[in-house]
Amino acid sequence: MDDLLAGIAIFMIIEGLAYALAPRFLVRMARLLPQIPEDQLRLLGLTAITTGVAIAWWIRG
């Protein structure tokens, strides 16, 4: 449970940094997202999930 909470905390820190340091970029990306094909977004999401699981697995040994 501690690992889950630590992961959520790190996620919130990274999200907060993105909004604090680059708000214009995030607004621009939000406008561009509807133009990206669903399949491409799905592939990007699956790639991010796979990478995250691999990194967590590597760290936890």
PyMOL Python script that loads the backbone (N, CA, C, O; Angstrom):
from pymol import cmd

cmd.read_pdbstr("""\
ATOM      1  N   MET A   1       0.815  -1.186   0.000  1.00  0.00           N
ATOM      2  CA  MET A   1       0.000   0.000   0.000  1.00  0.00           C
ATOM      3  C   MET A   1       0.865   1.260   0.000  1.00  0.00           C
ATOM      4  O   MET A   1       0.526   2.265  -0.624  1.00  0.00           O
ATOM      5  N   ASP A   2       1.993   1.182   0.714  1.00  0.00           N
ATOM      6  CA  ASP A   2       2.894   2.331   0.747  1.00  0.00           C
ATOM      7  C   ASP A   2       3.442   2.645  -0.641  1.00  0.00           C
ATOM      8  O   ASP A   2       3.582   3.811  -1.012  1.00  0.00           O
ATOM      9  N   ASP A   3       3.751   1.596  -1.405  1.00  0.00           N
ATOM     10  CA  ASP A   3       4.267   1.803  -2.758  1.00  0.00           C
ATOM     11  C   ASP A   3       3.223   2.476  -3.645  1.00  0.00           C
ATOM     12  O   ASP A   3       3.554   3.349  -4.448  1.00  0.00           O
ATOM     13  N   LEU A   4       1.972   2.072  -3.500  1.00  0.00           N
ATOM     14  CA  LEU A   4       0.897   2.672  -4.285  1.00  0.00           C
ATOM     15  C   LEU A   4       0.755   4.150  -3.955  1.00  0.00           C
ATOM     16  O   LEU A   4       0.643   4.981  -4.856  1.00  0.00           O
ATOM     17  N   LEU A   5       0.759   4.479  -2.681  1.00  0.00           N
ATOM     18  CA  LEU A   5       0.643   5.878  -2.277  1.00  0.00           C
ATOM     19  C   LEU A   5       1.849   6.692  -2.737  1.00  0.00           C
ATOM     20  O   LEU A   5       1.700   7.842  -3.149  1.00  0.00           O
ATOM     21  N   ALA A   6       3.035   6.106  -2.670  1.00  0.00           N
ATOM     22  CA  ALA A   6       4.231   6.798  -3.152  1.00  0.00           C
ATOM     23  C   ALA A   6       4.132   7.041  -4.652  1.00  0.00           C
ATOM     24  O   ALA A   6       4.502   8.111  -5.134  1.00  0.00           O
ATOM     25  N   GLY A   7       3.636   6.058  -5.388  1.00  0.00           N
ATOM     26  CA  GLY A   7       3.459   6.216  -6.830  1.00  0.00           C
ATOM     27  C   GLY A   7       2.465   7.310  -7.166  1.00  0.00           C
ATOM     28  O   GLY A   7       2.698   8.108  -8.073  1.00  0.00           O
ATOM     29  N   ILE A   8       1.354   7.351  -6.437  1.00  0.00           N
ATOM     30  CA  ILE A   8       0.354   8.399  -6.663  1.00  0.00           C
ATOM     31  C   ILE A   8       0.939   9.770  -6.339  1.00  0.00           C
ATOM     32  O   ILE A   8       0.689  10.740  -7.053  1.00  0.00           O
ATOM     33  N   ALA A   9       1.717   9.848  -5.264  1.00  0.00           N
ATOM     34  CA  ALA A   9       2.344  11.117  -4.893  1.00  0.00           C
ATOM     35  C   ALA A   9       3.307  11.594  -5.973  1.00  0.00           C
ATOM     36  O   ALA A   9       3.304  12.773  -6.327  1.00  0.00           O
ATOM     37  N   ILE A  10       4.120  10.703  -6.494  1.00  0.00           N
ATOM     38  CA  ILE A  10       5.062  11.072  -7.555  1.00  0.00           C
ATOM     39  C   ILE A  10       4.310  11.517  -8.800  1.00  0.00           C
ATOM     40  O   ILE A  10       4.693  12.495  -9.442  1.00  0.00           O
ATOM     41  N   PHE A  11       3.241  10.802  -9.144  1.00  0.00           N
ATOM     42  CA  PHE A  11       2.418  11.184 -10.292  1.00  0.00           C
ATOM     43  C   PHE A  11       1.865  12.596 -10.114  1.00  0.00           C
ATOM     44  O   PHE A  11       1.899  13.401 -11.045  1.00  0.00           O
ATOM     45  N   MET A  12       1.354  12.897  -8.913  1.00  0.00           N
ATOM     46  CA  MET A  12       0.790  14.220  -8.664  1.00  0.00           C
ATOM     47  C   MET A  12       1.858  15.308  -8.728  1.00  0.00           C
ATOM     48  O   MET A  12       1.587  16.410  -9.205  1.00  0.00           O
ATOM     49  N   ILE A  13       3.049  15.018  -8.260  1.00  0.00           N
ATOM     50  CA  ILE A  13       4.148  15.983  -8.332  1.00  0.00           C
ATOM     51  C   ILE A  13       4.492  16.281  -9.785  1.00  0.00           C
ATOM     52  O   ILE A  13       4.637  17.444 -10.164  1.00  0.00           O
ATOM     53  N   ILE A  14       4.623  15.243 -10.597  1.00  0.00           N
ATOM     54  CA  ILE A  14       4.968  15.429 -12.010  1.00  0.00           C
ATOM     55  C   ILE A  14       3.863  16.187 -12.737  1.00  0.00           C
ATOM     56  O   ILE A  14       4.149  17.094 -13.519  1.00  0.00           O
ATOM     57  N   GLU A  15       2.603  15.827 -12.488  1.00  0.00           N
ATOM     58  CA  GLU A  15       1.477  16.538 -13.103  1.00  0.00           C
ATOM     59  C   GLU A  15       1.481  18.004 -12.681  1.00  0.00           C
ATOM     60  O   GLU A  15       1.302  18.893 -13.514  1.00  0.00           O
ATOM     61  N   GLY A  16       1.682  18.253 -11.411  1.00  0.00           N
ATOM     62  CA  GLY A  16       1.707  19.628 -10.917  1.00  0.00           C
ATOM     63  C   GLY A  16       2.828  20.436 -11.540  1.00  0.00           C
ATOM     64  O   GLY A  16       2.643  21.605 -11.877  1.00  0.00           O
ATOM     65  N   LEU A  17       3.989  19.821 -11.694  1.00  0.00           N
ATOM     66  CA  LEU A  17       5.106  20.512 -12.342  1.00  0.00           C
ATOM     67  C   LEU A  17       4.769  20.880 -13.781  1.00  0.00           C
ATOM     68  O   LEU A  17       5.092  21.977 -14.238  1.00  0.00           O
ATOM     69  N   ALA A  18       4.126  19.971 -14.488  1.00  0.00           N
ATOM     70  CA  ALA A  18       3.759  20.243 -15.880  1.00  0.00           C
ATOM     71  C   ALA A  18       2.826  21.441 -15.960  1.00  0.00           C
ATOM     72  O   ALA A  18       3.024  22.321 -16.798  1.00  0.00           O
ATOM     73  N   TYR A  19       1.813  21.487 -15.103  1.00  0.00           N
ATOM     74  CA  TYR A  19       0.870  22.609 -15.120  1.00  0.00           C
ATOM     75  C   TYR A  19       1.534  23.902 -14.660  1.00  0.00           C
ATOM     76  O   TYR A  19       1.219  24.972 -15.182  1.00  0.00           O
ATOM     77  N   ALA A  20       2.442  23.827 -13.700  1.00  0.00           N
ATOM     78  CA  ALA A  20       3.094  25.023 -13.180  1.00  0.00           C
ATOM     79  C   ALA A  20       4.136  25.587 -14.140  1.00  0.00           C
ATOM     80  O   ALA A  20       4.269  26.804 -14.273  1.00  0.00           O
ATOM     81  N   LEU A  21       4.876  24.701 -14.809  1.00  0.00           N
ATOM     82  CA  LEU A  21       5.982  25.154 -15.647  1.00  0.00           C
ATOM     83  C   LEU A  21       5.611  25.373 -17.107  1.00  0.00           C
ATOM     84  O   LEU A  21       6.265  26.159 -17.793  1.00  0.00           O
ATOM     85  N   ALA A  22       4.577  24.696 -17.598  1.00  0.00           N
ATOM     86  CA  ALA A  22       4.261  24.791 -19.031  1.00  0.00           C
ATOM     87  C   ALA A  22       2.751  24.794 -19.286  1.00  0.00           C
ATOM     88  O   ALA A  22       2.252  23.934 -20.011  1.00  0.00           O
ATOM     89  N   PRO A  23       2.018  25.745 -18.702  1.00  0.00           N
ATOM     90  CA  PRO A  23       0.565  25.726 -18.891  1.00  0.00           C
ATOM     91  C   PRO A  23       0.140  25.953 -20.341  1.00  0.00           C
ATOM     92  O   PRO A  23      -0.833  25.350 -20.794  1.00  0.00           O
ATOM     93  N   ARG A  24       0.841  26.800 -21.067  1.00  0.00           N
ATOM     94  CA  ARG A  24       0.489  27.045 -22.477  1.00  0.00           C
ATOM     95  C   ARG A  24       0.659  25.790 -23.320  1.00  0.00           C
ATOM     96  O   ARG A  24      -0.163  25.499 -24.189  1.00  0.00           O
ATOM     97  N   PHE A  25       1.718  25.059 -23.060  1.00  0.00           N
ATOM     98  CA  PHE A  25       1.957  23.821 -23.795  1.00  0.00           C
ATOM     99  C   PHE A  25       0.821  22.827 -23.553  1.00  0.00           C
ATOM    100  O   PHE A  25       0.358  22.172 -24.486  1.00  0.00           O
ATOM    101  N   LEU A  26       0.377  22.717 -22.312  1.00  0.00           N
ATOM    102  CA  LEU A  26      -0.704  21.783 -21.992  1.00  0.00           C
ATOM    103  C   LEU A  26      -2.009  22.185 -22.673  1.00  0.00           C
ATOM    104  O   LEU A  26      -2.758  21.326 -23.137  1.00  0.00           O
ATOM    105  N   VAL A  27      -2.284  23.485 -22.734  1.00  0.00           N
ATOM    106  CA  VAL A  27      -3.494  23.954 -23.418  1.00  0.00           C
ATOM    107  C   VAL A  27      -3.398  23.634 -24.904  1.00  0.00           C
ATOM    108  O   VAL A  27      -4.371  23.194 -25.516  1.00  0.00           O
ATOM    109  N   ARG A  28      -2.221  23.857 -25.478  1.00  0.00           N
ATOM    110  CA  ARG A  28      -2.019  23.549 -26.899  1.00  0.00           C
ATOM    111  C   ARG A  28      -2.196  22.057 -27.174  1.00  0.00           C
ATOM    112  O   ARG A  28      -2.814  21.667 -28.164  1.00  0.00           O
ATOM    113  N   MET A  29      -1.652  21.239 -26.293  1.00  0.00           N
ATOM    114  CA  MET A  29      -1.799  19.792 -26.459  1.00  0.00           C
ATOM    115  C   MET A  29      -3.265  19.369 -26.340  1.00  0.00           C
ATOM    116  O   MET A  29      -3.717  18.482 -27.063  1.00  0.00           O
ATOM    117  N   ALA A  30      -4.000  19.999 -25.437  1.00  0.00           N
ATOM    118  CA  ALA A  30      -5.417  19.668 -25.276  1.00  0.00           C
ATOM    119  C   ALA A  30      -6.198  19.995 -26.547  1.00  0.00           C
ATOM    120  O   ALA A  30      -7.161  19.306 -26.884  1.00  0.00           O
ATOM    121  N   ARG A  31      -5.786  21.037 -27.241  1.00  0.00           N
ATOM    122  CA  ARG A  31      -6.442  21.381 -28.508  1.00  0.00           C
ATOM    123  C   ARG A  31      -6.076  20.404 -29.618  1.00  0.00           C
ATOM    124  O   ARG A  31      -6.880  20.152 -30.516  1.00  0.00           O
ATOM    125  N   LEU A  32      -4.874  19.856 -29.562  1.00  0.00           N
ATOM    126  CA  LEU A  32      -4.409  18.943 -30.606  1.00  0.00           C
ATOM    127  C   LEU A  32      -4.928  17.515 -30.431  1.00  0.00           C
ATOM    128  O   LEU A  32      -5.063  16.785 -31.414  1.00  0.00           O
ATOM    129  N   LEU A  33      -5.215  17.114 -29.212  1.00  0.00           N
ATOM    130  CA  LEU A  33      -5.618  15.728 -28.954  1.00  0.00           C
ATOM    131  C   LEU A  33      -6.798  15.248 -29.793  1.00  0.00           C
ATOM    132  O   LEU A  33      -6.756  14.121 -30.286  1.00  0.00           O
ATOM    133  N   PRO A  34      -7.854  16.053 -29.979  1.00  0.00           N
ATOM    134  CA  PRO A  34      -8.970  15.554 -30.797  1.00  0.00           C
ATOM    135  C   PRO A  34      -8.583  15.257 -32.251  1.00  0.00           C
ATOM    136  O   PRO A  34      -9.283  14.511 -32.935  1.00  0.00           O
ATOM    137  N   GLN A  35      -7.487  15.830 -32.720  1.00  0.00           N
ATOM    138  CA  GLN A  35      -7.052  15.628 -34.100  1.00  0.00           C
ATOM    139  C   GLN A  35      -6.245  14.342 -34.279  1.00  0.00           C
ATOM    140  O   GLN A  35      -6.057  13.881 -35.405  1.00  0.00           O
ATOM    141  N   ILE A  36      -5.775  13.768 -33.190  1.00  0.00           N
ATOM    142  CA  ILE A  36      -4.956  12.555 -33.262  1.00  0.00           C
ATOM    143  C   ILE A  36      -5.890  11.350 -33.347  1.00  0.00           C
ATOM    144  O   ILE A  36      -6.840  11.245 -32.572  1.00  0.00           O
ATOM    145  N   PRO A  37      -5.624  10.445 -34.281  1.00  0.00           N
ATOM    146  CA  PRO A  37      -6.487   9.261 -34.424  1.00  0.00           C
ATOM    147  C   PRO A  37      -6.541   8.429 -33.138  1.00  0.00           C
ATOM    148  O   PRO A  37      -5.557   8.325 -32.405  1.00  0.00           O
ATOM    149  N   GLU A  38      -7.713   7.839 -32.886  1.00  0.00           N
ATOM    150  CA  GLU A  38      -7.911   7.031 -31.680  1.00  0.00           C
ATOM    151  C   GLU A  38      -6.906   5.891 -31.559  1.00  0.00           C
ATOM    152  O   GLU A  38      -6.401   5.615 -30.471  1.00  0.00           O
ATOM    153  N   ASP A  39      -6.622   5.238 -32.666  1.00  0.00           N
ATOM    154  CA  ASP A  39      -5.674   4.116 -32.639  1.00  0.00           C
ATOM    155  C   ASP A  39      -4.293   4.566 -32.186  1.00  0.00           C
ATOM    156  O   ASP A  39      -3.615   3.856 -31.442  1.00  0.00           O
ATOM    157  N   GLN A  40      -3.878   5.745 -32.635  1.00  0.00           N
ATOM    158  CA  GLN A  40      -2.567   6.260 -32.259  1.00  0.00           C
ATOM    159  C   GLN A  40      -2.545   6.600 -30.760  1.00  0.00           C
ATOM    160  O   GLN A  40      -1.560   6.318 -30.078  1.00  0.00           O
ATOM    161  N   LEU A  41      -3.625   7.201 -30.249  1.00  0.00           N
ATOM    162  CA  LEU A  41      -3.702   7.501 -28.817  1.00  0.00           C
ATOM    163  C   LEU A  41      -3.692   6.220 -27.990  1.00  0.00           C
ATOM    164  O   LEU A  41      -3.037   6.145 -26.951  1.00  0.00           O
ATOM    165  N   ARG A  42      -4.421   5.218 -28.459  1.00  0.00           N
ATOM    166  CA  ARG A  42      -4.471   3.931 -27.749  1.00  0.00           C
ATOM    167  C   ARG A  42      -3.074   3.303 -27.704  1.00  0.00           C
ATOM    168  O   ARG A  42      -2.650   2.805 -26.661  1.00  0.00           O
ATOM    169  N   LEU A  43      -2.362   3.327 -28.830  1.00  0.00           N
ATOM    170  CA  LEU A  43      -1.009   2.769 -28.881  1.00  0.00           C
ATOM    171  C   LEU A  43      -0.080   3.526 -27.935  1.00  0.00           C
ATOM    172  O   LEU A  43       0.733   2.915 -27.241  1.00  0.00           O
ATOM    173  N   LEU A  44      -0.197   4.841 -27.906  1.00  0.00           N
ATOM    174  CA  LEU A  44       0.621   5.643 -26.997  1.00  0.00           C
ATOM    175  C   LEU A  44       0.331   5.273 -25.541  1.00  0.00           C
ATOM    176  O   LEU A  44       1.250   5.136 -24.734  1.00  0.00           O
ATOM    177  N   GLY A  45      -0.953   5.114 -25.214  1.00  0.00           N
ATOM    178  CA  GLY A  45      -1.326   4.721 -23.854  1.00  0.00           C
ATOM    179  C   GLY A  45      -0.792   3.355 -23.474  1.00  0.00           C
ATOM    180  O   GLY A  45      -0.261   3.173 -22.379  1.00  0.00           O
ATOM    181  N   LEU A  46      -0.931   2.394 -24.375  1.00  0.00           N
ATOM    182  CA  LEU A  46      -0.426   1.043 -24.102  1.00  0.00           C
ATOM    183  C   LEU A  46       1.093   1.030 -23.968  1.00  0.00           C
ATOM    184  O   LEU A  46       1.641   0.294 -23.148  1.00  0.00           O
ATOM    185  N   THR A  47       1.769   1.842 -24.770  1.00  0.00           N
ATOM    186  CA  THR A  47       3.227   1.948 -24.677  1.00  0.00           C
ATOM    187  C   THR A  47       3.630   2.537 -23.329  1.00  0.00           C
ATOM    188  O   THR A  47       4.579   2.066 -22.703  1.00  0.00           O
ATOM    189  N   ALA A  48       2.910   3.567 -22.881  1.00  0.00           N
ATOM    190  CA  ALA A  48       3.205   4.180 -21.585  1.00  0.00           C
ATOM    191  C   ALA A  48       2.977   3.187 -20.449  1.00  0.00           C
ATOM    192  O   ALA A  48       3.776   3.114 -19.515  1.00  0.00           O
ATOM    193  N   ILE A  49       1.890   2.425 -20.527  1.00  0.00           N
ATOM    194  CA  ILE A  49       1.607   1.418 -19.499  1.00  0.00           C
ATOM    195  C   ILE A  49       2.713   0.370 -19.464  1.00  0.00           C
ATOM    196  O   ILE A  49       3.218   0.035 -18.392  1.00  0.00           O
ATOM    197  N   THR A  50       3.088  -0.144 -20.623  1.00  0.00           N
ATOM    198  CA  THR A  50       4.121  -1.177 -20.704  1.00  0.00           C
ATOM    199  C   THR A  50       5.449  -0.662 -20.165  1.00  0.00           C
ATOM    200  O   THR A  50       6.138  -1.364 -19.424  1.00  0.00           O
ATOM    201  N   THR A  51       5.806   0.552 -20.534  1.00  0.00           N
ATOM    202  CA  THR A  51       7.051   1.147 -20.050  1.00  0.00           C
ATOM    203  C   THR A  51       7.008   1.331 -18.537  1.00  0.00           C
ATOM    204  O   THR A  51       7.982   1.028 -17.847  1.00  0.00           O
ATOM    205  N   GLY A  52       5.894   1.821 -18.022  1.00  0.00           N
ATOM    206  CA  GLY A  52       5.753   2.011 -16.580  1.00  0.00           C
ATOM    207  C   GLY A  52       5.855   0.713 -15.805  1.00  0.00           C
ATOM    208  O   GLY A  52       6.526   0.650 -14.775  1.00  0.00           O
ATOM    209  N   VAL A  53       5.192  -0.323 -16.297  1.00  0.00           N
ATOM    210  CA  VAL A  53       5.263  -1.633 -15.636  1.00  0.00           C
ATOM    211  C   VAL A  53       6.695  -2.165 -15.677  1.00  0.00           C
ATOM    212  O   VAL A  53       7.186  -2.700 -14.683  1.00  0.00           O
ATOM    213  N   ALA A  54       7.363  -2.022 -16.816  1.00  0.00           N
ATOM    214  CA  ALA A  54       8.743  -2.502 -16.941  1.00  0.00           C
ATOM    215  C   ALA A  54       9.670  -1.773 -15.973  1.00  0.00           C
ATOM    216  O   ALA A  54      10.521  -2.394 -15.338  1.00  0.00           O
ATOM    217  N   ILE A  55       9.507  -0.466 -15.861  1.00  0.00           N
ATOM    218  CA  ILE A  55      10.351   0.307 -14.942  1.00  0.00           C
ATOM    219  C   ILE A  55      10.069  -0.098 -13.496  1.00  0.00           C
ATOM    220  O   ILE A  55      10.999  -0.290 -12.713  1.00  0.00           O
ATOM    221  N   ALA A  56       8.786  -0.229 -13.138  1.00  0.00           N
ATOM    222  CA  ALA A  56       8.431  -0.634 -11.771  1.00  0.00           C
ATOM    223  C   ALA A  56       8.984  -2.021 -11.460  1.00  0.00           C
ATOM    224  O   ALA A  56       9.498  -2.257 -10.367  1.00  0.00           O
ATOM    225  N   TRP A  57       8.878  -2.931 -12.415  1.00  0.00           N
ATOM    226  CA  TRP A  57       9.381  -4.291 -12.239  1.00  0.00           C
ATOM    227  C   TRP A  57      10.895  -4.273 -12.053  1.00  0.00           C
ATOM    228  O   TRP A  57      11.433  -4.984 -11.204  1.00  0.00           O
ATOM    229  N   TRP A  58      11.575  -3.458 -12.852  1.00  0.00           N
ATOM    230  CA  TRP A  58      13.031  -3.349 -12.776  1.00  0.00           C
ATOM    231  C   TRP A  58      13.452  -2.771 -11.425  1.00  0.00           C
ATOM    232  O   TRP A  58      14.396  -3.262 -10.805  1.00  0.00           O
ATOM    233  N   ILE A  59      12.747  -1.721 -10.967  1.00  0.00           N
ATOM    234  CA  ILE A  59      13.097  -1.080  -9.697  1.00  0.00           C
ATOM    235  C   ILE A  59      12.843  -2.019  -8.518  1.00  0.00           C
ATOM    236  O   ILE A  59      13.662  -2.118  -7.605  1.00  0.00           O
ATOM    237  N   ARG A  60      11.701  -2.706  -8.548  1.00  0.00           N
ATOM    238  CA  ARG A  60      11.329  -3.577  -7.438  1.00  0.00           C
ATOM    239  C   ARG A  60      12.102  -4.887  -7.442  1.00  0.00           C
ATOM    240  O   ARG A  60      12.101  -5.624  -6.455  1.00  0.00           O
ATOM    241  N   GLY A  61      12.768  -5.172  -8.570  1.00  0.00           N
ATOM    242  CA  GLY A  61      13.626  -6.336  -8.677  1.00  0.00           C
ATOM    243  C   GLY A  61      12.884  -7.618  -8.583  1.00  0.00           C
ATOM    244  O   GLY A  61      13.489  -8.688  -8.658  1.00  0.00           O
TER     245      GLY A  61
END
""", "prot")
cmd.dss("prot")
cmd.show_as("cartoon", "prot")
cmd.util.cbc("prot")
cmd.orient("prot")
